[in-house]
Amino acid sequence: MFQFSLGFLRLFSLLDGLSFIILLYFAIYEKRILGDETAVRVPGMIHGVIFTVFLILLYLTMGKRKWSIKRAALVFICSLIPFAPFFLETNLKREQESS
């Protein structure tokens, strides 16, 4: 069961990072440069759903793995920084393989 929750957290961490970068593209290029005011509506909603699922999985994983608040906060902060989830992936993968 431990592998299950951490595996899904890893997956949604990567999806969150990818959807965040796509959202930034639409927000900067499509909306600001091209002037399309509706450009972020769909990618923003998709990113919001992925981010919400990620937060739920982070909470569940924190409880199952007995992570400290500091560890969970580090994973959360990585979700707010573009490209950080891709660097976090190696750390989470190592932890999953060691258990």
Number of C-alpha atoms within 10 A of each C-alpha: 7 11 14 10 18 22 17 16 24 23 13 21 29 22 18 27 23 17 20 24 16 15 22 17 16 22 21 14 14 17 16 13 10 11 12 13 11 11 19 19 12 12 18 18 12 15 20 15 13 19 21 13 17 23 18 12 20 24 14 15 21 17 12 13 12 11 14 11 10 9 12 17 13 12 20 16 12 18 22 14 12 15 16 16 25 18 11 17 17 12 12 18 13 10 12 16 8 7 7
